[in-house]
């Protein structure tokens, strides 16, 4: 992208830095970052679209896995952990899992922001993923990062209200995004398997 060089030199002049800066501090100016400030070919937009789409899905998988693990660790701690030393160790283990959830959430948010930037220009966003925003939604870390067991109940409908991260197609929903009881049950079964694996691995 010839325009990326112009943007980089403009940014360096504005910041007062020398042109000879460390390579690891030079902005990459990927298609999602330049917006409409410089020309970018559709091919490059499509390349980054595929990268970011995969990155967002990988981050969601990491979030779900670690939320299942965190849910088990809390249950294990409440049921079996006794004594100050063991409680301190268990809290440290839970915090490390929480850190992984937070890291994956930041990764997802970065990928989602890039997808929003690319969507108007990436052909694949319109051709192959016309409703991608209904699957890869904006994430509210305060409300959405909850395990299945932490889900509240919708008082109007009288059923458990799961976060959308558990209702994406192929996880716990059908192709139309409706809740799939069998998939949700499978997810809860995975939590039980994680429970057994964690116990055998002596996480505490």
C-alpha positions as a Markdown table, in Angstrom:
| # | Residue | x | y | z |
|---|---|---|---|---|
| 1 | Unk | 0.0 | 0.0 | 0.0 |
| 2 | Unk | 1.9 | 3.1 | -1.2 |
| 3 | Unk | -0.4 | 5.3 | 0.9 |
| 4 | Unk | 0.7 | 3.6 | 4.1 |
| 5 | Unk | 4.2 | 5.1 | 3.7 |
| 6 | Unk | 2.7 | 8.6 | 3.4 |
| 7 | Unk | 0.6 | 8.0 | 6.5 |
| 8 | Unk | 3.6 | 6.8 | 8.4 |
| 9 | Unk | 5.8 | 9.7 | 7.4 |
| 10 | Unk | 3.0 | 12.1 | 8.3 |
| 11 | Unk | 2.6 | 10.5 | 11.7 |
| 12 | Unk | 6.4 | 10.7 | 12.3 |
| 13 | Unk | 6.5 | 14.4 | 11.4 |
| 14 | Unk | 3.5 | 15.1 | 13.7 |
| 15 | Unk | 5.1 | 13.3 | 16.6 |
| 16 | Unk | 8.5 | 14.9 | 16.1 |
| 17 | Unk | 10.2 | 11.5 | 16.0 |
| 18 | Unk | 13.1 | 10.6 | 13.7 |
| 19 | Unk | 12.4 | 8.5 | 10.6 |
| 20 | Unk | 15.0 | 6.1 | 11.9 |
| 21 | Unk | 12.9 | 4.5 | 14.7 |
| 22 | Unk | 12.9 | 1.0 | 16.0 |
| 23 | Unk | 11.1 | -1.4 | 13.7 |
| 24 | Unk | 9.0 | -2.8 | 16.5 |
| 25 | Unk | 7.5 | 0.6 | 17.2 |
| 26 | Unk | 6.4 | 1.3 | 13.6 |
| 27 | Unk | 2.6 | 1.1 | 13.1 |
| 28 | Unk | 1.8 | -1.6 | 10.5 |
| 29 | Unk | -1.1 | 0.4 | 9.0 |
| 30 | Unk | -3.1 | -2.7 | 8.1 |
| 31 | Unk | -6.2 | -2.1 | 6.0 |
| 32 | Unk | -8.4 | -1.9 | 9.1 |
| 33 | Unk | -6.2 | 0.8 | 10.6 |
| 34 | Unk | -6.0 | 3.2 | 7.6 |
| 35 | Unk | -9.8 | 3.4 | 7.0 |
| 36 | Unk | -10.4 | 5.8 | 4.1 |
| 37 | Unk | -7.2 | 7.8 | 4.7 |
| 38 | Unk | -5.3 | 5.9 | 2.0 |
| 39 | Unk | -6.2 | 3.6 | -0.9 |
| 40 | Unk | -6.2 | -0.1 | -0.2 |
| 41 | Unk | -6.9 | -2.9 | -2.6 |
| 42 | Unk | -9.9 | -5.2 | -2.1 |
| 43 | Unk | -7.6 | -8.1 | -2.1 |
| 44 | Unk | -5.7 | -6.9 | 1.0 |
| 45 | Unk | -9.0 | -6.1 | 2.7 |
| 46 | Unk | -10.1 | -9.6 | 2.1 |
| 47 | Unk | -6.9 | -11.1 | 3.4 |
| 48 | Unk | -7.2 | -9.2 | 6.7 |
| 49 | Unk | -10.9 | -10.0 | 6.9 |
| 50 | Unk | -10.2 | -13.7 | 6.9 |
| 51 | Unk | -7.4 | -13.2 | 9.5 |
| 52 | Unk | -9.7 | -11.1 | 11.8 |
| 53 | Unk | -12.7 | -13.4 | 11.4 |
| 54 | Unk | -10.6 | -16.4 | 12.4 |
| 55 | Unk | -9.0 | -14.4 | 15.3 |
| 56 | Unk | -12.4 | -13.4 | 16.7 |
| 57 | Unk | -13.6 | -17.0 | 16.6 |
| 58 | Unk | -10.4 | -18.3 | 18.2 |
| 59 | Unk | -10.8 | -15.7 | 21.0 |
| 60 | Unk | -14.4 | -16.8 | 21.6 |
| 61 | Unk | -13.4 | -20.4 | 21.9 |
| 62 | Unk | -10.7 | -19.4 | 24.4 |
| 63 | Unk | -13.2 | -17.4 | 26.4 |
| 64 | Unk | -15.7 | -20.3 | 26.5 |
| 65 | Unk | -13.1 | -22.8 | 27.5 |
| 66 | Unk | -11.8 | -20.7 | 30.3 |
| 67 | Unk | -15.2 | -19.7 | 31.6 |
| 68 | Unk | -16.1 | -23.4 | 31.8 |
| 69 | Unk | -12.8 | -24.0 | 33.7 |
| 70 | Unk | -13.4 | -21.1 | 36.0 |
| 71 | Unk | -16.9 | -22.3 | 36.8 |
| 72 | Unk | -15.6 | -25.7 | 37.8 |
| 73 | Unk | -12.8 | -24.2 | 39.9 |
| 74 | Unk | -15.2 | -22.2 | 41.9 |
| 75 | Unk | -17.4 | -25.2 | 42.5 |
| 76 | Unk | -14.3 | -27.3 | 43.4 |
| 77 | Unk | -13.1 | -24.6 | 45.8 |
| 78 | Unk | -16.5 | -24.4 | 47.6 |
| 79 | Unk | -16.8 | -28.1 | 47.9 |
| 80 | Unk | -13.3 | -29.4 | 48.7 |
| 81 | Unk | -10.9 | -26.6 | 49.6 |
| 82 | Unk | -10.3 | -26.0 | 53.3 |
| 83 | Unk | -7.7 | -24.0 | 55.1 |
| 84 | Unk | -6.0 | -20.6 | 54.5 |
| 85 | Unk | -3.1 | -22.0 | 52.5 |
| 86 | Unk | -5.3 | -24.0 | 50.2 |
| 87 | Unk | -7.8 | -21.2 | 49.7 |
| 88 | Unk | -4.9 | -18.8 | 48.8 |
| 89 | Unk | -3.6 | -21.3 | 46.3 |
| 90 | Unk | -7.0 | -21.8 | 44.8 |
| 91 | Unk | -7.7 | -18.1 | 44.5 |
| 92 | Unk | -4.4 | -17.7 | 42.6 |
| 93 | Unk | -5.4 | -20.5 | 40.2 |
| 94 | Unk | -8.8 | -18.9 | 39.6 |
| 95 | Unk | -7.2 | -15.5 | 39.0 |
| 96 | Unk | -4.8 | -17.0 | 36.4 |
| 97 | Unk | -7.8 | -18.4 | 34.6 |
| 98 | Unk | -9.6 | -15.1 | 34.8 |
| 99 | Unk | -6.6 | -13.4 | 33.3 |
| 100 | Unk | -6.8 | -15.7 | 30.3 |
| 101 | Unk | -10.5 | -14.8 | 30.0 |
| 102 | Unk | -9.6 | -11.1 | 30.0 |
| 103 | Unk | -6.8 | -11.5 | 27.5 |
| 104 | Unk | -9.1 | -13.4 | 25.1 |
| 105 | Unk | -11.8 | -10.8 | 25.5 |
| 106 | Unk | -9.3 | -8.0 | 24.5 |
| 107 | Unk | -8.2 | -10.1 | 21.6 |
| 108 | Unk | -11.8 | -10.5 | 20.5 |
| 109 | Unk | -12.6 | -6.8 | 20.9 |
| 110 | Unk | -9.6 | -5.9 | 18.7 |
| 111 | Unk | -10.6 | -8.4 | 16.0 |
| 112 | Unk | -14.2 | -7.2 | 16.1 |
| 113 | Unk | -13.2 | -3.5 | 15.7 |
| 114 | Unk | -11.1 | -4.5 | 12.7 |
| 115 | Unk | -14.0 | -6.4 | 11.2 |
| 116 | Unk | -16.2 | -3.3 | 11.6 |
| 117 | Unk | -13.6 | -1.2 | 9.8 |
| 118 | Unk | -13.2 | -3.7 | 7.0 |
| 119 | Unk | -16.8 | -4.7 | 6.4 |
| 120 | Unk | -17.6 | -1.8 | 4.0 |
| 121 | Unk | -14.6 | -2.6 | 1.8 |
| 122 | Unk | -14.1 | -6.4 | 2.1 |
| 123 | Unk | -16.0 | -8.2 | -0.6 |
| 124 | Unk | -16.0 | -11.4 | 1.5 |
| 125 | Unk | -17.8 | -9.5 | 4.3 |
| 126 | Unk | -20.7 | -9.1 | 2.0 |
| 127 | Unk | -20.4 | -12.2 | -0.1 |
| 128 | Unk | -19.5 | -14.9 | 2.4 |
| 129 | Unk | -20.5 | -13.4 | 5.7 |
| 130 | Unk | -23.5 | -11.1 | 5.0 |
| 131 | Unk | -24.8 | -11.4 | 8.6 |
| 132 | Unk | -21.5 | -11.7 | 10.5 |
| 133 | Unk | -22.5 | -9.1 | 13.1 |
| 134 | Unk | -25.4 | -11.3 | 14.2 |
| 135 | Unk | -22.8 | -14.0 | 15.1 |
| 136 | Unk | -19.7 | -12.0 | 16.1 |
| 137 | Unk | -21.5 | -9.4 | 18.2 |
| 138 | Unk | -20.1 | -6.4 | 20.1 |
| 139 | Unk | -18.9 | -7.6 | 23.5 |
| 140 | Unk | -19.8 | -6.0 | 26.8 |
| 141 | Unk | -17.2 | -7.5 | 29.2 |
| 142 | Unk | -19.4 | -6.7 | 32.2 |
| 143 | Unk | -22.4 | -8.6 | 30.9 |
| 144 | Unk | -21.3 | -11.1 | 28.3 |
| 145 | Unk | -18.4 | -12.9 | 30.0 |
| 146 | Unk | -20.5 | -15.2 | 32.0 |
| 147 | Unk | -20.5 | -19.0 | 32.2 |
| 148 | Unk | -23.6 | -21.1 | 31.6 |
| 149 | Unk | -24.1 | -21.6 | 35.4 |
| 150 | Unk | -23.9 | -17.8 | 35.9 |
| 151 | Unk | -26.7 | -17.0 | 33.5 |
| 152 | Unk | -29.7 | -15.3 | 35.0 |
| 153 | Unk | -33.3 | -15.9 | 34.2 |
| 154 | Unk | -35.6 | -13.9 | 31.9 |
| 155 | Unk | -38.6 | -13.3 | 34.2 |
| 156 | Unk | -40.9 | -12.5 | 31.3 |
| 157 | Unk | -40.1 | -15.7 | 29.4 |
| 158 | Unk | -39.4 | -17.8 | 32.5 |
| 159 | Unk | -36.2 | -19.4 | 31.1 |
| 160 | Unk | -32.4 | -19.1 | 31.6 |
| 161 | Unk | -30.9 | -16.2 | 29.7 |
| 162 | Unk | -27.5 | -17.2 | 28.4 |
| 163 | Unk | -24.9 | -14.7 | 27.1 |
| 164 | Unk | -24.7 | -14.6 | 23.3 |
| 165 | Unk | -21.3 | -16.1 | 23.4 |
| 166 | Unk | -22.9 | -19.5 | 24.2 |
| 167 | Unk | -25.6 | -19.1 | 21.5 |
| 168 | Unk | -23.4 | -18.7 | 18.3 |
| 169 | Unk | -24.0 | -21.3 | 15.5 |
| 170 | Unk | -22.2 | -24.5 | 16.2 |
| 171 | Unk | -21.8 | -23.9 | 19.9 |
| 172 | Unk | -25.3 | -23.8 | 21.5 |
| 173 | Unk | -27.6 | -22.5 | 18.8 |
| 174 | Unk | -28.9 | -23.6 | 15.4 |
| 175 | Unk | -28.2 | -21.8 | 12.2 |
| 176 | Unk | -30.9 | -19.2 | 12.9 |
| 177 | Unk | -29.4 | -18.4 | 16.3 |
| 178 | Unk | -32.1 | -20.0 | 18.3 |
| 179 | Unk | -31.2 | -21.8 | 21.5 |
| 180 | Unk | -30.5 | -25.5 | 21.1 |
| 181 | Unk | -31.1 | -27.4 | 24.3 |
| 182 | Unk | -29.0 | -30.4 | 23.1 |
| 183 | Unk | -26.0 | -28.2 | 22.4 |
| 184 | Unk | -26.3 | -26.4 | 25.7 |
| 185 | Unk | -26.4 | -29.8 | 27.5 |
| 186 | Unk | -23.3 | -30.8 | 25.6 |
| 187 | Unk | -21.6 | -27.6 | 26.9 |
| 188 | Unk | -22.5 | -28.4 | 30.4 |
| 189 | Unk | -21.2 | -31.9 | 29.9 |
| 190 | Unk | -17.9 | -30.5 | 28.8 |
| 191 | Unk | -17.8 | -28.5 | 32.1 |
| 192 | Unk | -18.1 | -31.8 | 34.0 |
| 193 | Unk | -15.3 | -33.3 | 32.0 |
| 194 | Unk | -13.1 | -30.3 | 32.7 |
| 195 | Unk | -14.0 | -30.8 | 36.4 |
| 196 | Unk | -12.6 | -34.3 | 36.3 |
| 197 | Unk | -9.5 | -33.3 | 34.4 |
| 198 | Unk | -8.8 | -30.4 | 36.8 |
| 199 | Unk | -9.1 | -32.7 | 39.8 |
| 200 | Unk | -6.8 | -35.3 | 38.3 |
| 201 | Unk | -4.3 | -32.6 | 37.4 |
| 202 | Unk | -4.3 | -31.3 | 41.0 |
| 203 | Unk | -4.9 | -27.6 | 40.0 |
| 204 | Unk | -5.2 | -26.8 | 43.7 |
